[in-house]
Amino acid sequence: MNKRKKNSLLVLIYSVMLFVCFGIVTIIGRLSAPSPDKVQTSEPVTMEVTEGETKESETEPSLPDLESQTTQEEMKESMAESKAEIPADQTTETEEVYKPPSIVIATDVHYYSPDLTDYGQAFWTMAKGDDGKVVQYIPELMDSFTRDMEELKPSAVVLSGDLTLNGEKRGHEALAKKLEVLEEKGVKVLVIPGNHDINNYNSASYMGKEREPSDIVTPEDFYRIYRSFGYDQAISQDEASFSYVYELDEYNWLLMLDSAQYEPENKVGGRIREKTLAWMKTQLLEAKKRSVNVITIAHHNLLKESIRYPVDCTLENSEEVIQLLESYRVPLYISGHLHLQRTKTHKPRPGAPIEGYHISEVVADSLAISPFQYGVLKWTDNNGLFYTSKELDVGKWAKDQQVTDDNLLKFREYGADFLMEVVSSQVYEKLKNLPEEQRNKMAGLYSDINRAYCAGIPVDAAWVKSEEAYRLWERNLPDSRLFAEMNEMIRDTGHDYNTWECVLEYGRRNDGIGNDSSPQS
């Protein structure tokens, strides 16, 4: 009995102790618990809204500690200082500055492969009976041109026809290899054919005293050899000719026209085919829809550029082509073929209204004839076009390459002398029954004027007519065709033809503002 009482007492004592401990823990927990206004939840508090009640948003956040808060004014100042400290080249959203394109036009290269000649008698008979092309040095001339283009880095280099001397297949293939080297150096090359290039049965080799026919290039051959130089990159190709459109950038296209006639046989004169005209209209309409400027390039001339060479130079259907291009306000047509440097703006025939828009033409000089010029056409920052000619410095290239040939080291003088010698010799041979001294003076004057005519530089007519050699022409051969030609060249060289410029109708200036003014030459 005593034992039971003792156990009951122990149970009671332990129960009291547990109750006391539980009470102490409960009191401590209540004292340490956060107040209701400081309770934070990880989920936003949402409240169900009945119709007619205003919806309450999330529970209002507690205010930050005022001692650590930055005022709005201080924050603005801090942000401005931070922005000023960021370098301009580290900004993440900067508009890319528009870089206007530029192109180089090299025409009438008349490349001739050294594999086709031994530079013997037959070769020199051909070369000295020509118009002053330095056929003997064209491979080196092209190497010098490649070096120039590598340094200049234009958007494209255009070879506008007469790629070879007379369409020799080996000449075409050798030139294509030169152009591959140019493209490997990062310069895009575009070509079109000229009247010398396709189905030309004057293609020949010159060995010793013999001139022998050589393999020609057919239209199929031409495409195979040159397809990578413009045709594969074209945004449109004409099915009726070797014409195509090349996109320089989103604002400017090149309309590359095949003006040569070679089917069923090769002809000197040029013409744009009827199907090609229809294709051109489609391309010009598309360009107009996109507000794209179009520059047209062909081999034959659009305008009557020379009173000295009135036959087989201007397109046979030039009036039709002019009308089409002017109706779409094409600013410029670039050509070659003449072997002269010329610029001209179209003027309607007498009796036709002169108001309205008129296209301009630049005729580029042959790269193969002194002064060995190519043209540079630049799109300016203010949405204009500027053309100028540039002389190829073969002598500098020869010196840098440590060439030992003195003719190449002094190529400017050599080329000028060669042109003068070729032309004056041909004129000299036609001046029969005159004293040798007079023949030399008369032929020399003709040759001087011809060289200026090719280069597109002005001739002082008053000075020429005061020269003794001119008076010899007046006295000895006043009615001769040669004297008439010389006077035609004098009249045709009234000013410098080596520059041209205009404002484009469409485009983008570097300030990002579009320009919709009309082209003016």
Protein Blocks (a to p, Z undefined) as FASTA:
>chain_A
ZZmmmmmmmmmmmmmmmmmmmmmmmmmmmmmpccfklcccfbdcdddddehiacdddddd
ddddfklpccfklmmmmmmmmmmmpcfklpfbdcdddddddddddehklpacfklpghia
klmmmmmmmnoiafklmmmmmmmmmmmmmmnopabdcdeejjbfnopaklmmmmmmmmmm
mmmnopacdddddfklgopakbccdehjbccddddddfklmmmmmmmnojlmpcbdcfkb
ccdcddfblmbccddddfbdfbfbdcfbdcddfklmmmmmmmmmmmmmnopacddddfbd
fbdfbfklmghkbcfklmmmmmmmmmnopabdcdehkopacdddddddehiafedcdddd
dddddfkbcehiaddddddfkopacdddddddfklmmmmnopabfklmmmmmmmmmmmmm
mmmmmmmmmmghiafklmmmmmmmmmmmmmmmmnopacdfklmmmpmklmmmmmmmmmbm
klmmmmmmmmmmmbcckbccdddfbdcdfkopacfbdcdZZ
